[in-house]
């Protein structure tokens, strides 16, 4: 079987976002393994309106051209890792909108998260998992959570170093577990989707 292809989705578009740092770090962790292909998707490159379609693309064709481009890109992947900023105990509005702008492309694929915030993004990840279930994704067990003293140690806006290498001892094992989970489920769900497609074609 070919290597699973996983999208790393940067879930904030703020000019001052911290998200580029964990995005680059988890991308490097994945590429160092050799058993996974990854590509970063930046929501800044997909300036979609707030969802204003008749319905999701499970029920009606999407009219907005950027949203269709987003859907077409998502369809290339076997799973997703979201880089999650926690805003008031939930995910950012732009990430929620990006999730809502597709449906069938998410289905029956694994999802995981690397999250950050003063409390490690835990509440945001729980919300993300609930949304993922409704979109028929498979939320994996492990996440990478950057919070507390570690978050402030590396966040440049608070005088931090900007280097996740400085806290790798705290998050490295979680990253390995997250990637192990994503790869296992990506292979399993890819095989299952292929079998279902073959059965339909028979």
TASULZI-V379818 format. One record per run of one state. SS is the DSSP state (a for helix, b for strand, c for the rest). FROM is the first residue (numbers start at 1). LEN is the number of residues. Records with the same first field share a line. If there is no record, write none. Layout:
SS->FROM-LEN + FROM-LEN
This chain:
c->1-3 + 11-8 + 32-4 + 46-19 + 75-4 + 86-1 + 88-2 + 91-2 + 101-9 + 117-5 + 135-3 + 140-4 + 147-1 + 155-1 + 159-5 + 202-1
b->4-7 + 36-7 + 79-7 + 87-1 + 90-1 + 110-7 + 138-2 + 144-3
a->19-13 + 43-3 + 65-10 + 93-8 + 122-13 + 148-7 + 156-3 + 164-38
